[in-house]
Amino acid sequence: MKRRLSLYLLVALLVGQFFTLPTTVSAQFDPDFYSSNNITFFNPTANPCGERLSTGESSVDIQKSETLDTIFDFLTSESLSSNGNRPLSDEQAAGIMGNMYAESRFDTSAIEVTDREDKGHGLVQWTFGRWDNLQAYAEAQDGSWDDLDIQLGFLKQELEGSESGIFDDAQFTSSEEPAITAMRFRIIFERADPTVANDNVREAAAIAVYNLYSDGSASGCVTGSGIIAGDLVRTAINFALPAPAQEGTNSRDDAVDAYLVAKDELNPIPHVTDCGGFIATVMYATGVDPNYIYVRTGDQEEYVRSNPDKYLIIENPTLDLLKPGDILFTPGHTTMYTGMEKYPSVDASYYDPLTGEGGRVPSVRDAGSASWMINNGAIIARVIE
């Protein structure tokens, strides 16, 4: 072991003589890179945190109608056995309807314009075997496939049966943001090609529907942390596995594709399990801080402390002080607090190449993660507007 360790040290010393790693990465933002990935990237024209995204301000104009009334009332009143015999929340319903808008503009008779023999049909553009199942359901109900009640009934059948896996997704079941539920529904239920899915339309439509029908008002970000905490949180979650990763989940194949694309483009040097590299990549991808230190938690903590115009530092915090988007530091580790109900944190854990053991690619974490950080002397770095 000593001989092996000495060899690593020798190599490191030799590399250090000829190559010095930069302390920051200058993120060059490529619009094509943003638009082709399922990530909430920085949008310089987006509303800042604190401004509510209403229908008029959204990129889509959705007005109430009898069809929309019927769909929203159905989704928020019809109990689903796969959802604990509860109806969908307003956020979930809005997320589903954001997808319907992108897929069919709420036209039950819509048929996909494509050269492909198997075309999408109806509100969510059912295709392949699912289109066959819709026709069979309509026939069994002695109705027409393009009838609104038929399609809603079939949607319920799928959500309670073949597509009930949507309720195993922590983000869909716990998010209070319709934009997030829209993205999770697209990924898990629609399974649309992300390169042509127009995710920004699905998100904007979900927010517009939520603002039309919910008692609340959807925001383009998670308020309370200053600037664009929502972009930070949503991007971090989209870069992470949707369930906590176990130690040893440390290969590139284990990581989410969206994170690999962003990391390779914006922050290629850190290992895929590096906690600091993960947080830095989120900062670059959202555009919140292109000068954030690309790796090494100690250097990152020093950086946030030395930039009081960008970060509020909270020493000796308690759990009740945490807000979505907060970055926590302890010696050797960093994580982001998301505020999600089931998995309120997201981070990675470094893989040790000397031992070949440990390491976790980015994933959501349960409440114990933030508690451990706080109990081990964490500080909070909060982005300032």
C-alpha positions as CSV (number, residue, x, y, z in Angstrom):
1,M,0.0,0.0,0.0
2,K,2.8,2.4,0.8
3,R,4.5,1.7,-2.5
4,R,1.1,2.3,-4.3
5,L,0.5,5.5,-2.5
6,S,4.1,6.7,-3.2
7,L,3.5,6.1,-6.9
8,Y,0.3,8.3,-6.8
9,L,2.2,11.0,-5.0
10,L,5.0,10.9,-7.5
11,V,2.6,11.2,-10.4
12,A,0.8,14.1,-8.7
13,L,4.0,15.9,-8.2
14,L,5.2,15.5,-11.7
15,V,1.8,16.6,-13.1
16,G,2.0,19.6,-10.8
17,Q,5.3,20.7,-12.3
18,F,3.8,21.1,-15.8
19,F,0.0,21.6,-15.3
20,T,-1.8,23.9,-12.9
21,L,-5.6,23.5,-12.7
22,P,-7.6,26.7,-12.9
23,T,-9.4,27.9,-9.8
24,T,-12.5,29.0,-11.8
25,V,-14.2,27.9,-15.0
26,S,-15.5,30.6,-17.4
27,A,-18.8,29.2,-18.4
28,Q,-19.6,30.0,-22.0
29,F,-23.4,29.6,-22.4
30,D,-24.5,28.0,-25.7
31,P,-28.2,28.6,-26.4
32,D,-28.4,25.3,-28.4
33,F,-27.0,23.5,-25.4
34,Y,-29.8,24.9,-23.2
35,S,-32.6,24.2,-25.5
36,S,-31.7,20.6,-26.2
37,N,-31.6,19.5,-22.6
38,N,-34.2,18.8,-19.9
39,I,-32.7,21.3,-17.5
40,T,-33.9,24.6,-16.2
41,F,-31.1,26.7,-17.5
42,F,-30.5,30.4,-17.0
43,N,-32.8,32.5,-19.1
44,P,-31.7,36.2,-19.2
45,T,-35.3,37.2,-20.2
46,A,-37.0,35.3,-17.5
47,N,-38.8,37.0,-14.6
48,P,-36.7,37.4,-11.5
49,C,-37.6,35.8,-8.3
50,G,-40.4,37.4,-6.5
51,E,-42.4,38.3,-9.6
52,R,-45.4,36.1,-10.2
53,L,-45.7,34.6,-13.6
54,S,-49.3,35.2,-14.6
55,T,-51.0,34.1,-17.8
56,G,-50.4,37.5,-19.5
57,E,-46.7,37.4,-18.6
58,S,-46.2,33.8,-19.7
59,S,-45.0,32.8,-23.1
60,V,-48.3,31.1,-23.7
61,D,-51.8,32.6,-23.5
62,I,-54.3,30.3,-21.9
63,Q,-57.9,31.3,-21.2
64,K,-60.5,29.5,-19.2
65,S,-63.0,27.4,-21.2
66,E,-65.5,24.7,-20.6
67,T,-63.0,22.1,-21.7
68,L,-60.2,23.4,-19.4
69,D,-62.8,23.7,-16.5
70,T,-63.8,20.0,-17.0
71,I,-60.2,18.8,-17.2
72,F,-59.0,20.7,-14.1
73,D,-62.1,19.7,-12.1
74,F,-61.7,16.1,-13.0
75,L,-58.0,15.9,-12.1
76,T,-58.4,17.6,-8.8
77,S,-61.6,15.8,-7.7
78,E,-61.3,12.3,-9.0
79,S,-59.7,10.0,-6.4
80,L,-56.9,7.7,-7.7
81,S,-56.2,4.4,-6.0
82,S,-52.5,4.7,-7.0
83,N,-52.4,8.1,-5.2
84,G,-53.6,6.8,-1.8
85,N,-57.2,7.3,-3.0
86,R,-56.6,11.0,-3.2
87,P,-57.2,13.3,-6.2
88,L,-54.3,15.2,-7.8
89,S,-53.1,18.4,-6.2
90,D,-53.4,21.7,-8.1
91,E,-49.7,21.6,-8.9
92,Q,-49.9,18.1,-10.3
93,A,-53.1,18.9,-12.3
94,A,-51.5,22.0,-13.7
95,G,-48.3,20.0,-14.7
96,I,-50.4,17.5,-16.5
97,M,-52.4,20.2,-18.3
98,G,-49.1,21.9,-19.3
99,N,-48.3,18.8,-21.1
100,M,-51.7,18.6,-22.7
101,Y,-51.2,22.1,-24.0
102,A,-47.9,21.3,-25.5
103,E,-49.2,18.0,-27.0
104,S,-52.6,19.0,-28.3
105,R,-53.6,22.5,-27.2
106,F,-56.4,20.7,-25.3
107,D,-57.9,19.4,-28.6
108,T,-59.3,15.9,-27.9
109,S,-59.4,15.2,-31.7
110,A,-55.8,16.3,-32.3
111,I,-53.8,13.8,-34.5
112,E,-50.0,14.1,-34.7
113,V,-48.6,15.5,-38.0
114,T,-45.9,13.0,-38.8
115,D,-44.8,10.6,-41.5
116,R,-44.7,7.9,-38.9
117,E,-47.5,5.3,-39.2
118,D,-48.2,5.3,-35.5
119,K,-49.4,8.9,-34.8
120,G,-50.3,10.5,-31.5
121,H,-54.0,11.0,-30.8
122,G,-55.9,13.1,-28.3
123,L,-55.1,15.3,-25.3
124,V,-51.8,13.7,-24.4
125,Q,-51.1,12.3,-27.9
126,W,-51.4,8.6,-27.1
127,T,-49.5,6.5,-29.5
128,F,-48.4,2.9,-30.3
129,G,-50.0,0.4,-27.9
130,R,-51.4,3.1,-25.8
131,W,-53.4,4.5,-28.7
132,D,-54.8,0.9,-29.3
133,N,-55.7,0.8,-25.6
134,L,-57.6,4.1,-25.9
135,Q,-59.6,2.8,-28.8
136,A,-60.4,-0.4,-26.9
137,Y,-61.5,1.7,-23.8
138,A,-63.7,3.9,-25.9
139,E,-65.4,0.9,-27.5
140,A,-65.9,-0.7,-24.1
141,Q,-67.6,2.5,-22.9
142,D,-69.7,2.6,-26.1
143,G,-68.1,6.0,-26.9
144,S,-65.8,7.8,-29.3
145,W,-62.1,8.0,-28.8
146,D,-62.1,11.8,-29.2
147,D,-64.8,12.4,-26.5
148,L,-63.4,14.4,-23.6
149,D,-65.0,12.2,-20.9
150,I,-63.7,9.1,-22.6
151,Q,-60.1,10.4,-22.7
152,L,-60.2,11.6,-19.1
153,G,-61.6,8.2,-18.0
154,F,-58.8,6.5,-19.9
155,L,-56.2,8.8,-18.4
156,K,-57.4,7.7,-15.0
157,Q,-57.2,4.1,-16.0
158,E,-53.6,4.6,-17.0
159,L,-52.7,6.5,-13.9
160,E,-54.1,3.7,-11.7
161,G,-52.6,1.0,-13.8
162,S,-49.8,1.0,-16.5
163,E,-48.7,4.5,-15.7
164,S,-49.1,4.5,-11.9
165,G,-45.3,4.8,-11.6
166,I,-45.7,8.5,-11.8
167,F,-46.6,8.4,-8.1
168,D,-43.3,6.7,-7.2
169,D,-41.5,9.9,-8.3
170,A,-40.7,12.0,-5.4
171,Q,-40.5,15.3,-7.4
172,F,-44.0,14.8,-8.9
173,T,-45.6,13.8,-5.6
174,S,-44.0,16.5,-3.4
175,S,-43.3,19.5,-5.6
176,E,-45.2,22.7,-5.0
177,E,-44.1,24.0,-8.4
178,P,-46.2,23.3,-11.5
179,A,-43.2,23.6,-13.7
180,I,-41.5,20.7,-12.0
181,T,-44.6,18.5,-12.1
182,A,-44.9,19.3,-15.8
183,M,-41.3,18.1,-16.4
184,R,-41.7,15.0,-14.3
185,F,-44.9,14.1,-16.2
186,R,-43.2,14.6,-19.5
187,I,-40.3,12.4,-18.5
188,I,-42.3,9.6,-16.9
189,F,-45.7,9.6,-18.5
190,E,-45.3,11.2,-21.9
191,R,-41.7,10.0,-22.5
192,A,-41.3,12.6,-25.3
193,D,-38.0,13.1,-27.0
194,P,-36.3,15.9,-25.0
195,T,-34.8,17.4,-28.1
196,V,-38.2,18.2,-29.6
197,A,-40.4,18.3,-26.4
198,N,-40.5,22.1,-26.1
199,D,-40.1,21.8,-22.3
200,N,-40.2,25.6,-21.9
201,V,-43.7,25.6,-23.4
202,R,-44.8,22.8,-21.0
203,E,-43.5,24.7,-18.0
204,A,-45.0,28.0,-19.0
205,A,-48.4,26.4,-19.8
206,A,-48.4,24.6,-16.4
207,I,-47.7,27.9,-14.6
208,A,-50.5,29.6,-16.6
209,V,-53.0,26.9,-15.8
210,Y,-52.1,26.9,-12.1
211,N,-52.6,30.7,-12.0
212,L,-55.9,30.4,-13.7
213,Y,-57.4,27.7,-11.4
214,S,-55.5,27.6,-8.1
215,D,-56.0,29.8,-5.1
216,G,-52.3,30.4,-5.1
217,S,-50.2,32.0,-7.7
218,A,-47.3,30.1,-9.3
219,S,-43.9,31.7,-9.2
220,G,-41.1,31.2,-11.7
221,C,-38.8,30.4,-8.8
222,V,-38.8,29.4,-5.1
223,T,-39.1,32.7,-3.2
224,G,-37.3,33.5,0.0
225,S,-33.6,33.0,-1.0
226,G,-33.2,36.1,-3.1
227,I,-32.3,36.1,-6.8
228,I,-33.4,32.9,-8.7
229,A,-33.4,30.2,-6.1
230,G,-36.0,28.3,-8.1
231,D,-33.6,28.0,-11.1
232,L,-30.9,26.7,-8.7
233,V,-33.2,24.1,-7.1
234,R,-34.9,22.9,-10.2
235,T,-31.6,22.6,-12.1
236,A,-29.9,20.8,-9.1
237,I,-32.9,18.3,-8.9
238,N,-32.8,17.7,-12.7
239,F,-29.1,17.0,-12.5
240,A,-29.7,14.4,-9.7
241,L,-31.0,10.9,-9.3
242,P,-34.6,11.1,-8.1
243,A,-33.9,8.7,-5.1
244,P,-31.0,8.8,-2.7
245,A,-27.9,7.0,-4.2
246,Q,-26.0,4.5,-2.2
247,E,-22.2,4.6,-1.5
248,G,-20.5,3.0,-4.5
249,T,-22.8,4.5,-7.0
250,N,-19.9,6.2,-8.6
251,S,-19.6,5.6,-12.3
252,R,-20.6,7.9,-15.1
253,D,-23.2,5.3,-16.1
254,D,-24.9,5.9,-12.7
255,A,-25.3,9.6,-13.2
256,V,-28.3,11.4,-14.8
257,D,-27.7,12.1,-18.5
258,A,-28.6,15.8,-18.1
259,Y,-25.8,16.2,-15.5
260,L,-23.2,14.5,-17.7
261,V,-24.0,16.8,-20.6
262,A,-23.8,19.9,-18.5
263,K,-20.7,18.8,-16.6
264,D,-18.9,17.9,-19.8
265,E,-19.8,21.2,-21.4
266,L,-19.3,23.5,-18.4
267,N,-17.2,21.9,-15.8
268,P,-15.3,18.8,-17.1
269,I,-12.4,18.5,-14.7
270,P,-14.1,17.3,-11.4
271,H,-15.0,13.6,-11.0
272,V,-18.7,12.9,-11.5
273,T,-19.1,12.2,-7.8
274,D,-17.4,15.4,-6.6
275,C,-19.8,17.4,-4.3
276,G,-18.1,20.7,-5.0
277,G,-18.0,20.0,-8.7
278,F,-21.7,19.3,-8.7
279,I,-22.7,22.5,-7.0
280,A,-20.4,24.5,-9.3
281,T,-22.0,22.9,-12.4
282,V,-25.4,24.0,-11.1
283,M,-24.1,27.5,-10.6
284,Y,-22.7,27.6,-14.2
285,A,-25.7,26.0,-15.8
286,T,-28.2,28.4,-14.3
287,G,-25.9,31.4,-14.9
288,V,-26.3,32.5,-11.2
289,D,-22.5,32.7,-10.7
290,P,-20.2,31.9,-13.7
291,N,-17.2,32.7,-11.4
292,Y,-17.9,30.1,-8.8
293,I,-14.9,27.9,-8.0
294,Y,-15.1,24.8,-10.1
295,V,-14.1,22.3,-7.4
296,R,-12.7,21.9,-3.9
297,T,-15.1,22.8,-1.1
298,G,-12.5,24.6,0.9
299,D,-11.8,27.0,-2.0
300,Q,-15.5,27.4,-2.6
301,E,-16.2,28.3,0.9
302,E,-13.4,30.8,0.8
303,Y,-14.9,32.2,-2.4
304,V,-18.4,32.7,-1.0
305,R,-17.0,34.3,2.1
306,S,-14.9,36.7,0.0
307,N,-17.9,37.9,-2.1
308,P,-20.4,39.4,0.4
309,D,-22.0,41.2,-2.5
310,K,-23.1,37.9,-3.9
311,Y,-23.6,35.7,-0.8
312,L,-25.0,36.1,2.7
313,I,-23.1,33.9,5.1
314,I,-25.0,32.5,8.1
315,E,-22.8,31.1,10.8
316,N,-24.0,28.5,13.3
317,P,-27.4,28.0,11.6
318,T,-30.3,26.0,12.7
319,L,-32.5,23.9,10.5
320,D,-35.4,26.3,10.7
321,L,-33.2,29.0,9.0
322,L,-32.7,27.0,5.8
323,K,-34.4,28.2,2.6
324,P,-34.5,26.6,-0.9
325,G,-31.3,27.3,-2.8
326,D,-29.1,27.6,0.3
327,I,-25.6,26.1,-0.1
328,L,-24.2,24.4,3.0
329,F,-20.5,23.9,3.8
330,T,-18.8,21.7,6.3
331,P,-15.0,20.8,6.0
332,G,-14.8,18.6,3.0
333,H,-18.4,18.6,1.9
334,T,-21.1,20.8,0.4
335,T,-24.7,20.3,-0.4
336,M,-27.8,22.3,-1.5
337,Y,-31.0,22.6,0.4
338,T,-34.1,22.2,-1.9
339,G,-36.9,22.4,0.7
340,M,-38.7,19.5,-1.0
341,E,-40.9,17.6,1.5
342,K,-39.5,14.0,1.1
343,Y,-35.9,14.8,-0.1
344,P,-35.0,18.3,1.1
345,S,-31.3,18.2,0.0
346,V,-29.3,17.3,-3.1
347,D,-25.6,16.5,-3.3
348,A,-22.8,14.2,-4.4
349,S,-20.1,12.4,-2.5
350,Y,-16.5,12.1,-3.6
351,Y,-15.1,8.8,-4.9
352,D,-11.6,8.0,-3.6
353,P,-9.5,6.7,-6.5
354,L,-6.7,5.6,-4.1
355,T,-9.0,3.1,-2.4
356,G,-11.5,2.6,-5.2
357,E,-14.3,2.8,-2.7
358,G,-17.2,5.0,-1.8
359,G,-18.6,7.9,-3.8
360,R,-22.1,8.9,-4.9
361,V,-23.2,10.6,-8.1
362,P,-25.5,13.5,-7.6
363,S,-28.8,12.5,-6.0
364,V,-31.6,13.8,-3.8
365,R,-31.1,13.2,-0.1
366,D,-33.5,12.8,2.9
367,A,-33.8,15.1,5.8
368,G,-30.8,13.5,7.6
369,S,-28.4,15.1,5.1
370,A,-29.1,18.7,6.1
371,S,-29.3,17.7,9.8
372,W,-25.9,16.1,9.6
373,M,-24.5,19.2,8.0
374,I,-26.0,21.5,10.6
375,N,-24.8,19.2,13.4
376,N,-21.3,19.2,12.1
377,G,-20.8,22.9,12.0
378,A,-22.1,23.9,8.6
379,I,-22.3,27.4,7.4
380,I,-25.0,28.6,4.9
381,A,-24.1,30.6,1.8
382,R,-27.3,32.2,0.4
383,V,-27.3,33.9,-3.0
384,I,-28.2,37.6,-2.7
385,E,-30.3,39.3,-5.3
